[in-house]
Amino acid sequence: MKKILLIFCAFTLVTACENEPLDPDFTGGNNNGGGNGSESGDLTLATYQLDTDVNLSLFGLPIQTSTNSTFNITNNLITSGTNAISVSGSPFVPEELAITHNDSDQVVSIISTGSGNITTNETIVTYTNGNISQISYDYYEGDADDYIYNFTYENNVITRTQVGSSITTEFTLDGFDRVIKKESFDDGVSIQIETVTYNGLGNINNSIATGELERNSSFGFDSNTNPLQIVYNSEYLLSFLNDEYSDEIGPNIAQFHSTNNWNSYIINGESFDFDLEYNSSGRINTREISFSASDSQNGVSGSVSVAISEVFNYVN
């Protein structure tokens, strides 16, 4: 598993149980309040709580992954957190996260420690001339989940290769340095493509995935400022470059990188509306996201349902 990724996104059928985001997770308890401090509009995000439940059905077998997360934020940067994960009803296993940035506010390491302050896994990010040139992940309990990603840049295309793998992935950026296309190849043969479009406000309009995963998604937003955008701004490319080749990028952009708050989702024609609560200044306090989809990926048919609960706490 990828133990750490500052961003959690489990929206694809087969890989939903594999990612525990740039991630992070913990049970900071379900504080349904949110919005600590005054009701003014100039508050900054202090903590962000993210609880997720992903239910998969593959070959008729149910799989459930639950994560509870808390992120601690200083000067609009995530500096630490806690995460706990449970798979199919197993006990939650808590871990502490330590996130280090360089002078340009870019993440250079994410270290996770478990019981007894023992390091369980770490992600190291290397930069060359300000660009991500390598991401390495080390899971200390075994080598099966370890990986090294290398990156090259040509014009507006970033190409990712993985040591020991035949799969490469290309990320295409537009003139605003936003990802507009993700395409993966196996020995040079295209196996998965996702294209996204944006509106004039900077929100994602739709995402179309073809290949191993076939999905047409549209996204809706409110008119209030998304407090996650500025927090995750320095991790924008990292959140995509450190994903699995088959992960969707559309929901990631909608939740963490759009200008306004994501409040609805249409998947292959089926609509889902989310529940959002705000303070008197229009700052989002809580959001409940719930949706489901049926897919056929890699010749395997199944279904996935996702429930996400978020709490936003602010300080003056």
C-alpha positions in Angstrom: 0.0 0.0 0.0 1.0 3.6 -0.4 0.9 4.6 3.2 1.3 8.2 2.8 0.2 10.8 0.3 -1.1 14.2 1.6 -4.3 13.6 -0.2 -6.8 10.8 0.0 -8.7 9.9 -3.1 -10.2 6.4 -3.4 -12.5 6.9 -6.3 -11.5 4.1 -8.7 -12.8 0.6 -8.5 -9.8 -1.6 -8.2 -7.3 0.8 -6.6 -9.7 2.3 -4.0 -8.3 0.1 -1.2 -4.7 0.7 -2.1 -4.2 4.4 -1.5 -4.0 5.9 2.0 -3.2 9.2 0.9 -0.5 12.0 0.6 -2.3 10.9 2.6 -2.9 10.7 6.0 -5.6 9.7 8.1 -6.8 9.6 11.6 -9.5 9.6 13.9 -9.4 13.0 15.4 -12.9 12.0 16.5 -15.9 13.2 14.5 -16.1 16.8 15.7 -19.2 17.9 14.0 -18.7 21.5 15.0 -16.0 22.9 12.8 -15.3 26.6 12.2 -13.6 27.2 15.6 -12.9 30.9 16.2 -15.0 33.9 15.1 -17.3 34.0 12.1 -15.1 36.4 10.2 -14.2 35.7 6.6 -10.4 36.1 7.1 -9.9 32.9 9.2 -7.3 30.4 8.2 -7.6 26.7 8.3 -6.0 25.2 11.4 -7.1 21.5 11.2 -8.8 19.4 8.6 -10.5 16.2 9.5 -11.2 13.6 6.9 -13.0 10.3 7.5 -13.6 7.9 4.7 -15.4 4.6 4.1 -14.9 2.8 0.9 -16.9 -0.4 0.2 -16.0 -2.6 -2.8 -17.6 -5.6 -4.3 -15.3 -7.7 -6.4 -16.3 -11.2 -7.6 -19.2 -10.9 -5.2 -16.8 -10.4 -2.2 -17.2 -7.3 -0.1 -14.2 -5.3 1.0 -14.4 -2.3 3.3 -11.6 0.2 4.0 -12.2 2.9 6.6 -9.8 5.7 7.4 -9.9 8.5 10.0 -7.7 11.5 9.5 -6.5 14.7 11.1 -4.2 17.2 9.4 -2.5 20.0 11.3 -2.0 23.2 9.3 0.4 26.0 10.0 0.7 29.0 7.6 -1.4 27.1 5.1 0.9 24.1 5.0 0.2 20.7 6.4 3.0 20.0 8.9 1.8 16.9 10.7 -1.2 14.6 11.3 -2.4 11.3 12.5 -4.0 8.5 10.6 -5.7 5.3 11.3 -7.0 2.6 8.9 -9.3 -0.4 9.3 -9.8 -3.0 6.6 -13.0 -5.1 6.6 -13.7 -4.5 10.3 -10.1 -4.9 11.6 -9.1 -2.7 14.5 -8.0 0.8 13.6 -4.2 1.1 13.5 -3.1 4.7 14.4 0.1 6.3 13.0 1.7 9.8 13.4 2.7 11.7 10.3 5.6 14.2 10.0 5.7 16.3 6.9 8.8 18.3 6.0 9.0 21.2 3.5 11.9 22.9 1.8 12.3 26.7 1.6 9.9 26.8 -1.4 7.2 25.1 0.7 7.5 21.9 -1.3 7.1 18.6 0.5 10.5 16.8 0.7 9.6 14.0 3.1 6.6 12.3 4.7 7.4 10.0 7.6 4.9 7.7 9.3 5.5 6.3 12.8 3.5 3.7 14.6 3.4 2.2 18.1 6.6 2.8 20.0 7.6 5.6 17.7 8.8 3.1 15.2 8.9 4.4 11.6 6.6 2.3 9.4 7.1 4.0 6.0 8.5 7.1 4.4 8.2 9.0 1.2 11.1 11.0 -0.1 10.6 13.7 -2.8 13.6 15.0 -4.8 13.6 18.2 -6.8 15.8 19.4 -9.6 15.5 23.1 -10.5 12.2 23.3 -8.6 10.6 20.3 -10.4 9.9 16.9 -8.9 12.6 14.6 -10.4 12.1 11.5 -8.2 9.7 10.1 -5.6 10.7 7.1 -3.6 8.5 5.1 -1.1 9.8 2.6 1.4 7.5 0.4 3.4 9.6 -0.9 6.2 7.8 -4.1 6.9 8.4 -5.4 3.4 9.5 -4.5 -0.1 6.4 -5.5 -2.2 4.9 -2.0 -1.9 8.1 -0.1 -2.4 8.5 2.0 -5.5 10.7 4.6 -7.2 9.2 7.1 -9.6 11.4 9.1 -12.0 10.3 12.1 -13.9 11.3 13.9 -17.1 9.9 17.2 -18.5 9.3 18.3 -22.1 7.3 21.4 -22.9 4.0 20.9 -21.1 4.3 17.1 -20.6 5.6 15.4 -17.5 6.6 11.7 -18.0 6.7 9.3 -15.1 8.6 6.0 -15.2 8.7 3.4 -12.4 11.8 1.4 -11.7 11.2 -2.2 -12.6 7.8 -1.5 -14.3 6.8 -1.4 -18.0 4.1 1.2 -17.3 4.8 4.9 -18.0 2.4 7.8 -17.4 2.2 11.2 -19.0 0.7 14.2 -17.4 -0.2 17.1 -19.7 -0.5 20.6 -18.4 -2.3 23.6 -19.8 -1.1 27.2 -19.9 -2.1 27.7 -16.3 0.0 24.7 -15.1 -3.2 22.6 -14.5 -3.3 19.0 -15.3 -5.7 18.4 -18.3 -4.7 14.9 -19.3 -3.3 11.8 -17.8 -2.4 8.9 -20.1 -0.7 5.6 -19.1 1.1 3.2 -21.3 2.3 -0.4 -21.0 5.3 -1.0 -23.1 4.3 1.9 -25.2 0.7 0.9 -25.7 -2.0 3.2 -24.3 -4.0 1.5 -21.6 -5.8 4.4 -19.8 -6.6 8.0 -20.7 -8.3 10.7 -18.6 -9.0 14.2 -19.9 -10.4 17.0 -17.8 -11.8 20.5 -18.6 -12.2 23.6 -16.4 -14.5 26.6 -16.3 -13.5 30.2 -16.0 -13.6 30.2 -12.2 -10.9 27.5 -12.0 -13.3 24.6 -11.1 -13.1 21.3 -12.9 -16.1 20.8 -15.3 -15.8 17.2 -16.3 -13.6 14.2 -16.5 -13.7 11.5 -19.2 -11.8 8.3 -18.6 -11.4 5.6 -21.3 -9.4 2.4 -21.5 -9.2 0.0 -18.5 -11.7 2.3 -16.7 -14.6 3.8 -18.5 -16.2 6.8 -16.7 -17.8 10.1 -17.6 -17.9 12.5 -14.6 -19.2 16.0 -14.1 -18.7 18.2 -11.1 -20.7 20.9 -9.4 -19.6 23.6 -6.9 -21.0 26.3 -4.6 -20.0 30.0 -4.8 -17.9 30.0 -1.7 -14.1 29.8 -1.4 -12.6 26.3 -1.1 -10.2 26.5 1.9 -8.4 23.4 0.8 -7.1 24.9 -2.4 -4.5 27.2 -0.8 -3.5 24.5 1.7 -2.8 21.9 -1.0 -1.5 24.4 -3.5 2.2 23.5 -2.8 1.3 19.8 -3.2 -0.7 20.2 -6.4 1.6 18.3 -8.8 2.8 15.9 -6.1 -0.8 14.7 -5.5 -1.0 13.5 -9.1 2.6 12.4 -9.7 2.5 10.1 -6.7 -0.7 8.3 -7.6 -1.3 4.9 -9.2 -1.4 4.8 -13.0 -5.1 3.8 -12.9 -6.3 6.4 -10.3 -8.7 9.1 -11.4 -7.6 12.7 -11.1 -11.0 14.3 -11.5 -12.4 13.9 -8.0 -8.9 14.9 -6.5 -9.1 18.2 -8.4 -12.7 18.8 -7.4 -12.2 18.2 -3.7 -8.7 19.8 -3.1 -7.8 22.0 -6.0 -10.9 23.8 -7.3 -11.7 27.4 -6.4 -15.0 26.7 -4.9 -16.4 23.9 -2.7 -17.4 20.7 -4.4 -21.1 20.0 -3.8 -22.3 17.6 -6.5 -21.1 14.7 -8.7 -22.5 13.0 -11.8 -21.0 9.6 -12.7 -22.1 8.0 -15.9 -25.4 9.9 -15.8 -26.2 9.2 -12.1 -26.3 12.3 -9.9 -25.2 12.8 -6.3 -25.6 15.9 -4.1 -23.5 16.5 -1.0 -24.4 18.0 2.3 -22.4 21.2 3.2 -22.7 23.4 6.3 -21.3 26.9 6.5 -20.6 29.6 9.1 -22.2 33.0 8.9 -19.4 34.2 6.6 -19.9 31.4 4.1 -16.8 29.4 5.2 -17.4 25.7 4.9 -17.7 24.0 8.3 -18.5 20.4 7.3 -19.2 18.4 4.2 -20.7 14.9 3.8 -19.8 13.3 0.4 -21.5 10.1 -0.7 -21.6 8.4 -4.1 -21.4 5.0 -5.7 -20.6 3.5 -9.1 -20.5 0.2 -11.0 -17.6 -0.4 -13.3 -15.7 -3.0 -15.3 -11.9 -2.6 -15.0 -9.3 -5.0 -16.3 -12.1 -7.4 -17.2 -13.4 -7.4 -13.6 -16.9 -6.2 -12.9 -17.8 -4.8 -9.5 -19.1 -1.8 -7.6 -17.8 0.8 -5.2 -19.5 3.2 -2.8 -17.7 6.0 -1.1 -18.7 8.0 2.0 -16.5 11.0 3.1 -17.0 13.2 6.2 -15.0 16.4 6.5 -14.6 18.9 9.3 -12.9 22.3 8.9 -11.6 24.2 11.9 -10.3 27.7 11.6 -8.2 30.2 13.7 -7.9 34.0 13.5 
